[in-house]
Amino acid sequence: MESRKKDHINFTSQSQIDKHLCDSRFYYEPALNAHPNQELPEISFLNKKMKMPVWVSSMTGGTAQAKEINTKLATACQEFGLGMGLGSCRALLENSSRLSDFDMRPIIGDELPFLANLGIAQVEKLIENKELNKLHDMLGKLRVDGLFVHLNPLQEFLQPEGDRFLFPPLETIQRLIEKTEFPIFVKEVGQGMGPESLETLLRLDIAGLEFGAFGGTNFALLELLRSNKVKHNTFSSLTTIGHTAEEMVGFLNALPDELTQNKNIIISGGIGNWLDGYYLMKKYKHQSVFGQASAFLNKAKGDYSELSAYLESIKQGLKMAESYLKIRD
């Protein structure tokens, strides 16, 4: 006790905080609950059960470090009961030599949702060339529960080696749905999606959406950084186009329930910490989970204990939030 009281005295001056920094998103209700001692409620996702409403968003496709990083991420998913999306699996369509980089089902287990990922440009080519069998073979080898199709027209336009879409992504996704039976998710990669795209996609027979909203890793900017100076100066204004995760939650909340209530929604993009994720999940009118990519990637580059400790802290934070925080309307 004496040591604690000394700390209180020593740190008092450093503990002053500006009243303008008060987080106005929540009501803080300290009188209503004891400290939490139970687990978080399970989340149903693709008819599987997640123990935390946290999604490991797609990353690390086709790089030398992919196997090590994916292995750590899959191990964490198994330990904490999370869902996981792979980075782009494009490299596996023609050559399965790197299958072990992506083959995480033995680690994550059969009880948790696990999804592959492919760009809309590759899907378009597979359909046009009548080669969807390659996609089916890849998904079978990975033993995934479904496929993310990522929409990235700005990234492809700005990428020096970028593809060009011959058809609107909506048409390509509809054709894919008609020719396959596996669950299909649609995601953006850092700019988010506007209300018309969201509504039109949700009218299709897709399993769900991941936001990939503006505010996290900006792949349009990333590609410009790889480009020449003239291109960078000409198109840099495009990198500020997009929609935040909070804005996209508002778009979905404005849609009729029949379009949203049975879809699996992953809120991602600019989720700086677990409290941001908690707030947006609570603001959305139906069940959802929140996803992060770069935060998990940074932890997975180090020792596994760092990643595990990070997730344990998120778990405890979410439990405290459930006990003491209510969002303001």
C-alpha positions as CSV (number, residue, x, y, z in Angstrom):
1,M,0.0,0.0,0.0
2,E,2.8,2.4,0.9
3,S,4.4,1.8,-2.6
4,R,1.1,2.4,-4.3
5,K,0.5,5.7,-2.4
6,K,4.0,6.9,-3.3
7,D,3.2,6.2,-6.9
8,H,0.0,8.2,-6.6
9,I,2.0,11.2,-5.3
10,N,4.7,10.9,-7.8
11,F,2.5,10.5,-10.9
12,T,-0.2,13.0,-10.0
13,S,1.2,15.8,-12.0
14,Q,1.6,13.5,-15.0
15,S,-2.0,12.3,-14.7
16,Q,-3.7,15.6,-15.4
17,I,-5.8,15.5,-18.6
18,D,-7.5,18.1,-20.7
19,K,-11.3,17.9,-20.3
20,H,-11.6,18.4,-24.0
21,L,-10.1,14.9,-24.5
22,C,-13.1,13.2,-22.9
23,D,-14.4,10.5,-25.2
24,S,-17.9,11.7,-26.0
25,R,-18.9,8.5,-27.8
26,F,-19.9,6.7,-24.5
27,Y,-21.9,7.0,-21.4
28,Y,-19.7,5.7,-18.5
29,E,-21.9,3.8,-16.0
30,P,-19.7,2.7,-13.1
31,A,-22.5,1.8,-10.7
32,L,-24.3,-0.9,-12.6
33,N,-22.0,-3.9,-12.7
34,A,-19.2,-5.7,-10.9
35,H,-15.9,-6.3,-12.6
36,P,-16.5,-8.9,-15.3
37,N,-15.5,-12.5,-14.5
38,Q,-17.2,-14.4,-17.3
39,E,-16.2,-14.9,-20.9
40,L,-17.4,-12.8,-23.8
41,P,-20.6,-14.1,-25.5
42,E,-19.9,-16.3,-28.5
43,I,-20.5,-14.8,-32.0
44,S,-22.1,-16.8,-34.8
45,F,-20.3,-16.3,-38.1
46,L,-20.9,-18.5,-41.1
47,N,-22.6,-21.1,-38.9
48,K,-19.4,-21.3,-36.8
49,K,-18.7,-19.8,-33.3
50,M,-16.1,-17.1,-32.6
51,K,-15.2,-16.5,-28.9
52,M,-14.3,-12.9,-29.5
53,P,-15.9,-10.4,-32.0
54,V,-12.5,-9.9,-33.6
55,W,-11.4,-10.7,-37.2
56,V,-7.8,-11.0,-38.4
57,S,-8.1,-9.1,-41.7
58,S,-6.4,-10.2,-44.9
59,M,-2.7,-9.6,-45.3
60,T,0.7,-11.1,-46.2
61,G,-0.2,-12.6,-49.6
62,G,2.7,-14.2,-51.6
63,T,5.7,-12.9,-49.6
64,A,8.7,-14.7,-48.1
65,Q,7.5,-14.0,-44.6
66,A,3.9,-15.1,-45.2
67,K,4.2,-18.6,-43.7
68,E,5.8,-17.4,-40.4
69,I,3.3,-14.5,-40.0
70,N,0.2,-16.5,-41.1
71,T,1.2,-19.3,-38.7
72,K,1.4,-16.9,-35.7
73,L,-1.9,-15.3,-36.7
74,A,-3.7,-18.7,-37.1
75,T,-2.3,-19.9,-33.8
76,A,-3.7,-16.7,-32.1
77,C,-7.0,-17.3,-33.8
78,Q,-7.1,-20.8,-32.4
79,E,-6.1,-19.7,-28.9
80,F,-8.6,-16.8,-28.7
81,G,-11.4,-18.0,-31.0
82,L,-11.1,-15.5,-33.8
83,G,-11.9,-15.6,-37.5
84,M,-9.2,-15.1,-40.1
85,G,-8.9,-14.0,-43.7
86,L,-5.9,-14.8,-45.8
87,G,-4.1,-12.3,-48.0
88,S,-4.4,-12.6,-51.7
89,C,-4.2,-16.2,-52.8
90,R,-3.5,-15.3,-56.4
91,A,-0.1,-17.1,-56.4
92,L,-1.8,-20.4,-55.7
93,L,-4.0,-20.3,-58.9
94,E,-1.2,-21.4,-61.2
95,N,1.3,-22.9,-58.8
96,S,0.7,-24.7,-55.5
97,S,4.4,-24.6,-54.5
98,R,3.6,-22.0,-51.8
99,L,0.5,-23.7,-50.5
100,S,2.2,-24.2,-47.1
101,D,2.3,-20.3,-46.7
102,F,-1.5,-20.2,-46.7
103,D,-2.5,-23.7,-45.4
104,M,-3.5,-22.6,-42.0
105,R,-6.6,-24.9,-41.5
106,P,-4.6,-27.5,-39.5
107,I,-3.6,-24.7,-37.1
108,I,-6.8,-22.6,-36.8
109,G,-8.9,-25.8,-36.6
110,D,-12.3,-26.7,-38.1
111,E,-14.4,-24.8,-35.6
112,L,-13.5,-21.2,-36.6
113,P,-14.2,-19.3,-39.8
114,F,-11.3,-19.1,-42.3
115,L,-11.6,-17.4,-45.7
116,A,-9.4,-17.2,-48.8
117,N,-9.0,-14.0,-50.8
118,L,-8.8,-13.1,-54.4
119,G,-9.0,-9.8,-56.4
120,I,-12.0,-9.0,-58.6
121,A,-9.6,-8.8,-61.6
122,Q,-8.5,-12.4,-61.2
123,V,-12.1,-13.6,-60.7
124,E,-13.0,-11.7,-63.9
125,K,-10.2,-13.4,-65.9
126,L,-11.0,-16.9,-64.5
127,I,-14.6,-16.5,-65.6
128,E,-13.7,-15.1,-69.0
129,N,-11.2,-17.9,-69.6
130,K,-13.6,-20.6,-68.3
131,E,-11.0,-21.5,-65.6
132,L,-13.1,-21.4,-62.4
133,N,-12.0,-24.9,-61.8
134,K,-8.7,-23.4,-60.7
135,L,-10.5,-21.4,-58.1
136,H,-12.4,-24.4,-56.8
137,D,-9.2,-26.5,-56.6
138,M,-7.5,-23.8,-54.7
139,L,-10.3,-23.4,-52.2
140,G,-10.5,-27.2,-51.7
141,K,-6.8,-27.4,-51.0
142,L,-7.0,-24.6,-48.4
143,R,-10.2,-26.1,-46.8
144,V,-11.6,-22.6,-46.4
145,D,-15.2,-21.6,-45.5
146,G,-15.5,-19.1,-48.3
147,L,-13.9,-16.5,-50.4
148,F,-13.3,-12.8,-50.1
149,V,-13.4,-11.0,-53.4
150,H,-11.7,-7.7,-53.0
151,L,-12.7,-4.6,-55.0
152,N,-9.8,-2.3,-55.6
153,P,-10.3,-0.2,-58.7
154,L,-8.4,2.8,-57.4
155,Q,-5.5,0.6,-56.3
156,E,-5.4,-1.2,-59.7
157,F,-5.6,2.1,-61.6
158,L,-2.7,3.6,-59.6
159,Q,-0.6,0.4,-59.5
160,P,2.3,0.4,-62.1
161,E,1.4,-3.2,-62.9
162,G,-2.3,-2.8,-62.3
163,D,-5.1,-4.7,-64.0
164,R,-8.1,-3.1,-65.8
165,F,-11.6,-4.3,-65.2
166,L,-13.5,-5.2,-68.4
167,F,-16.8,-5.4,-66.5
168,P,-18.4,-3.7,-63.5
169,P,-17.4,-5.7,-60.4
170,L,-21.1,-6.1,-59.6
171,E,-21.6,-8.1,-62.9
172,T,-18.5,-10.2,-62.2
173,I,-19.6,-11.1,-58.7
174,Q,-23.1,-12.0,-59.9
175,R,-21.6,-14.3,-62.5
176,L,-19.4,-15.9,-59.8
177,I,-22.4,-16.5,-57.6
178,E,-24.2,-18.2,-60.5
179,K,-21.3,-20.5,-61.2
180,T,-20.3,-21.5,-57.7
181,E,-21.8,-22.7,-54.4
182,F,-19.2,-21.5,-51.8
183,P,-19.9,-18.4,-49.6
184,I,-18.7,-15.2,-51.1
185,F,-17.7,-12.1,-49.2
186,V,-16.9,-8.7,-50.8
187,K,-14.4,-6.2,-49.3
188,E,-12.6,-3.0,-50.2
189,V,-8.9,-2.5,-49.5
190,G,-8.7,0.8,-47.8
191,Q,-11.1,3.3,-49.4
192,G,-14.4,1.8,-48.2
193,M,-17.6,1.8,-50.2
194,G,-20.4,4.3,-50.8
195,P,-24.1,3.7,-50.1
196,E,-25.1,2.6,-53.6
197,S,-22.4,0.0,-53.9
198,L,-23.2,-1.3,-50.4
199,E,-26.9,-1.6,-51.2
200,T,-26.4,-3.2,-54.6
201,L,-24.0,-5.7,-53.3
202,L,-26.2,-6.7,-50.4
203,R,-29.0,-7.4,-52.8
204,L,-26.9,-10.2,-54.2
205,D,-26.7,-13.6,-52.7
206,I,-23.4,-12.9,-50.9
207,A,-22.5,-14.1,-47.4
208,G,-21.3,-10.8,-46.1
209,L,-19.1,-7.8,-46.4
210,E,-15.8,-6.5,-45.0
211,F,-15.6,-2.7,-45.0
212,G,-11.9,-2.1,-45.7
213,A,-12.8,1.5,-44.9
214,F,-10.8,4.7,-45.3
215,G,-8.4,5.4,-42.4
216,G,-6.1,2.4,-42.2
217,T,-3.6,1.2,-44.8
218,N,-4.3,3.2,-48.0
219,F,-3.3,0.9,-50.9
220,A,-4.0,3.7,-53.4
221,L,-1.3,5.8,-51.7
222,L,0.9,2.8,-51.3
223,E,0.8,2.2,-55.1
224,L,1.5,5.9,-55.8
225,L,4.6,5.7,-53.6
226,R,5.8,2.9,-56.0
227,S,5.1,5.1,-59.1
228,N,7.0,7.9,-60.8
229,K,6.9,11.5,-59.6
230,V,4.6,12.7,-62.4
231,K,2.0,10.1,-61.7
232,H,2.3,10.7,-57.9
233,N,1.7,14.5,-58.3
234,T,-1.1,14.0,-60.8
235,F,-3.2,11.5,-58.9
236,S,-2.3,12.1,-55.2
237,S,-5.8,13.7,-54.7
238,L,-7.4,10.3,-55.4
239,T,-5.8,8.8,-52.3
240,T,-8.1,11.0,-50.1
241,I,-11.3,9.6,-51.7
242,G,-13.3,7.1,-49.6
243,H,-15.6,6.4,-46.7
244,T,-14.8,5.8,-43.0
245,A,-16.0,2.8,-41.1
246,E,-18.3,5.0,-39.0
247,E,-19.8,6.5,-42.2
248,M,-20.3,3.0,-43.6
249,V,-22.1,1.8,-40.5
250,G,-24.5,4.7,-41.0
251,F,-25.0,3.6,-44.6
252,L,-25.9,0.1,-43.5
253,N,-28.1,1.3,-40.7
254,A,-30.2,3.3,-43.2
255,L,-30.9,0.1,-45.3
256,P,-33.9,-2.1,-44.8
257,D,-33.4,-4.9,-42.3
258,E,-34.0,-7.6,-44.9
259,L,-30.8,-6.6,-46.7
260,T,-28.6,-6.6,-43.6
261,Q,-29.8,-8.7,-40.8
262,N,-28.6,-12.1,-42.2
263,K,-25.3,-10.9,-43.6
264,N,-22.0,-11.4,-41.9
265,I,-20.4,-7.9,-41.4
266,I,-16.8,-7.2,-40.6
267,I,-16.1,-3.6,-39.7
268,S,-12.6,-2.7,-40.6
269,G,-10.4,0.1,-41.9
270,G,-9.1,2.8,-39.5
271,I,-9.9,0.7,-36.4
272,G,-7.1,2.2,-34.3
273,N,-7.8,0.2,-31.2
274,W,-10.3,-2.2,-29.6
275,L,-12.4,0.7,-28.3
276,D,-13.0,2.0,-31.8
277,G,-14.1,-1.5,-32.8
278,Y,-16.4,-1.9,-29.8
279,Y,-18.0,1.5,-30.5
280,L,-18.7,0.7,-34.2
281,M,-20.1,-2.8,-33.4
282,K,-22.5,-1.3,-30.9
283,K,-23.5,1.5,-33.3
284,Y,-24.4,-1.0,-36.0
285,K,-28.0,-2.3,-35.7
286,H,-27.2,-6.0,-36.2
287,Q,-24.4,-8.3,-35.0
288,S,-21.0,-7.7,-36.4
289,V,-17.3,-8.2,-35.7
290,F,-14.4,-5.8,-36.1
291,G,-11.3,-6.4,-38.1
292,Q,-7.7,-5.2,-37.9
293,A,-4.8,-5.9,-40.2
294,S,-1.7,-3.8,-39.6
295,A,-2.0,-4.0,-35.8
296,F,-1.9,-7.8,-35.9
297,L,0.8,-7.8,-38.6
298,N,3.1,-5.6,-36.4
299,K,2.6,-7.9,-33.4
300,A,3.1,-11.1,-35.6
301,K,6.5,-9.8,-36.8
302,G,7.8,-10.3,-33.2
303,D,7.6,-13.1,-30.8
304,Y,4.3,-14.9,-30.5
305,S,4.0,-13.8,-26.9
306,E,3.6,-10.2,-28.0
307,L,0.6,-11.1,-30.2
308,S,-0.9,-13.3,-27.5
309,A,-0.6,-10.5,-24.9
310,Y,-2.1,-8.0,-27.3
311,L,-5.1,-10.2,-27.9
312,E,-5.5,-10.9,-24.2
313,S,-5.6,-7.1,-23.5
314,I,-8.3,-6.7,-26.2
315,K,-10.3,-9.4,-24.6
316,Q,-10.1,-7.8,-21.2
317,G,-10.9,-4.4,-22.6
318,L,-14.0,-5.7,-24.4
319,K,-15.2,-7.3,-21.2
320,M,-14.8,-4.1,-19.3
321,A,-16.6,-2.1,-22.0
322,E,-19.5,-4.5,-21.9
323,S,-19.8,-3.9,-18.1
324,Y,-19.4,-0.1,-17.9
325,L,-19.9,1.6,-21.3
326,K,-23.0,2.4,-23.3
327,I,-22.8,4.3,-26.6
328,R,-24.5,7.6,-26.9
329,D,-27.2,8.0,-29.6
